[in-house]
């Protein structure tokens, strides 16, 4: 049962935009509190929403391998929930880590533009540390071994090299990062695809 409660649930806001991923445990709490509804796809491809009581009643109609049993009733595991009182995208500060730099630069050397396995990439200070360069989003990029050796302890200009894009602090939403690297339920596909292609990644999150 604990494993079922930790399964991921896609969270939509009132505009039906994917904004987050939570656990089944959290989703059920939101349902009981009346702060969310379950999103269910109909056979014709349309969607309907069900509150906690409606979802519980539906869970009684047929057997399901993904049900949570309590003393008095059983309830299916929701795959998607719709928040009823929240419209904005959550603020999401991206941690400055080696993995997230690789994510931002898409495992691509920022000097030659070639893509490599992560174990074949280095992290390079655009302005060398001994020249006052800081270890920040705006001064650290992925580089291959060859380009890293060619640049050495020089600036790109001094080494006759050029960045393919200016490094910036990324603004990612958790559902986008999740969708790129983790298998997702088929029922999420429409919402994830829409978010990926239509949400402006650089806009301010409020």
C-alpha positions in Angstrom: 0.0 0.0 0.0 2.8 2.4 0.8 4.2 1.9 -2.7 0.9 2.8 -4.2 0.7 6.0 -2.1 4.0 7.1 -3.4 3.1 6.8 -7.1 3.2 10.1 -9.1 0.1 12.0 -10.0 0.0 14.8 -12.6 -1.3 18.1 -11.2 -3.2 20.6 -13.4 -4.3 24.1 -12.5 -7.8 25.5 -13.2 -6.7 26.4 -16.7 -5.9 22.7 -17.3 -2.2 23.4 -17.5 0.3 20.9 -16.1 2.1 22.6 -13.2 3.5 19.9 -11.0 3.7 16.2 -9.9 2.7 15.0 -6.5 2.3 11.6 -4.8 -1.0 9.7 -4.6 -0.9 10.4 -0.9 -0.9 14.1 -1.4 -3.5 13.9 -4.2 -5.9 12.0 -2.0 -5.5 14.6 0.8 -6.4 17.4 -1.7 -9.4 15.4 -2.9 -10.7 14.9 0.7 -10.2 18.5 1.4 -12.2 19.5 -1.6 -9.2 21.4 -3.1 -8.9 19.1 -6.1 -10.9 16.9 -8.4 -9.9 13.7 -10.3 -9.5 14.1 -14.1 -10.9 11.1 -16.0 -10.8 10.6 -19.7 -14.0 9.3 -21.3 -14.1 6.7 -24.1 -14.8 9.5 -26.7 -11.6 11.3 -25.7 -13.2 14.1 -23.6 -12.5 14.7 -20.0 -14.7 14.9 -16.9 -13.8 15.8 -13.3 -15.0 14.0 -10.2 -14.9 15.1 -6.6 -13.9 12.7 -3.8 -17.3 11.2 -3.3 -17.9 10.7 -7.0 -14.4 9.1 -7.4 -15.1 6.8 -4.4 -18.4 5.8 -5.9 -16.8 5.1 -9.3 -14.1 3.0 -7.5 -16.9 0.6 -6.3 -18.2 -0.2 -9.8 -15.3 -2.4 -11.0 -12.2 -4.2 -9.7 -8.8 -2.5 -10.2 -5.3 -3.6 -9.4 -4.5 0.0 -8.3 -6.9 0.5 -5.4 -6.3 1.5 -1.9 -8.5 -0.3 0.6 -9.6 1.2 3.9 -11.9 -0.3 6.6 -15.0 1.1 5.0 -14.3 1.5 1.3 -11.8 1.2 -1.5 -10.7 4.0 -3.8 -8.8 3.9 -7.1 -5.4 5.6 -7.5 -5.9 8.9 -9.5 -3.5 9.6 -12.4 -4.4 13.3 -12.9 -5.9 15.8 -10.6 -7.2 19.3 -11.2 -6.6 22.0 -8.6 -9.8 24.0 -7.9 -8.3 27.0 -6.2 -4.9 27.6 -7.9 -4.1 29.1 -11.3 -0.5 30.2 -11.2 2.6 28.2 -11.9 4.6 27.5 -8.8 7.9 29.2 -8.2 10.7 26.7 -8.8 14.3 27.6 -8.1 16.6 25.3 -10.0 19.5 24.1 -7.9 23.0 24.9 -9.1 24.3 21.3 -9.5 26.5 19.4 -12.0 23.5 17.4 -13.2 21.4 20.5 -13.8 24.2 22.2 -15.8 24.2 19.1 -18.0 20.4 19.4 -18.3 20.6 23.1 -19.2 23.3 22.5 -21.8 21.6 19.3 -23.1 24.9 17.3 -22.7 26.3 19.5 -25.5 29.8 21.1 -25.5 29.1 24.8 -25.6 32.1 25.5 -27.7 32.0 22.9 -30.5 28.3 22.1 -30.4 28.8 18.3 -30.2 26.8 16.1 -27.8 28.6 13.6 -25.6 27.8 11.2 -22.8 28.0 13.0 -19.5 31.1 11.1 -18.4 32.9 12.6 -21.4 32.0 16.2 -20.5 33.7 18.7 -18.3 32.4 21.8 -16.6 34.3 24.9 -17.8 34.5 28.4 -16.2 34.0 30.8 -19.2 36.0 33.4 -17.3 38.7 31.3 -15.5 38.6 31.2 -11.7 42.1 32.7 -11.4 40.9 35.6 -13.5 38.0 36.3 -11.1 35.4 34.1 -12.8 32.7 32.9 -10.4 31.1 29.5 -10.1 27.7 30.5 -11.2 25.0 29.6 -13.8 26.3 32.6 -15.9 29.9 31.5 -15.9 29.9 27.7 -16.0 29.2 25.6 -19.2 29.6 22.0 -20.4 32.7 21.4 -22.6 34.2 18.4 -24.2 37.7 17.2 -23.2 39.2 18.5 -26.5 37.7 22.0 -26.2 38.5 22.2 -22.5 42.1 21.5 -23.2 42.2 23.9 -26.1 40.8 26.7 -24.1 42.9 26.1 -21.0 43.1 28.9 -18.5 42.0 31.5 -21.0 38.9 33.3 -21.9 37.1 32.1 -25.1 38.2 35.2 -26.9 41.8 34.7 -26.0 41.6 31.1 -27.2 39.9 32.0 -30.4 36.7 30.2 -29.4 33.1 31.2 -29.2 30.2 30.0 -27.1 27.3 28.6 -29.0 24.9 30.2 -26.5 25.3 32.6 -23.6 24.9 30.7 -20.3 21.9 31.7 -18.2 20.2 30.7 -15.0 17.4 28.2 -16.2 13.8 28.4 -15.2 12.3 25.0 -15.4 9.0 23.7 -14.2 9.1 20.3 -12.6 6.6 18.6 -15.0 8.8 19.6 -18.0 11.9 18.2 -16.4 10.1 15.0 -15.4 8.6 14.5 -18.8 11.9 14.5 -20.6 13.6 11.8 -18.7 11.0 9.5 -17.0 8.4 7.3 -18.6 5.0 8.8 -18.1 1.5 7.4 -18.0 -0.3 7.6 -21.4 -3.1 9.6 -19.8 -0.6 12.4 -19.1 0.6 12.7 -22.7 -1.7 15.4 -24.0 -1.1 17.7 -21.0 2.7 17.1 -21.0 3.0 17.6 -24.7 1.0 20.8 -24.6 3.1 22.2 -21.8 6.4 21.3 -23.4 5.6 22.9 -26.7 3.5 25.9 -25.6 4.9 27.1 -22.3 7.6 29.8 -22.5 10.5 28.5 -20.5 12.1 31.9 -19.9 9.0 33.6 -18.4 9.1 34.7 -14.8 7.4 32.3 -12.4 5.2 33.9 -9.8 
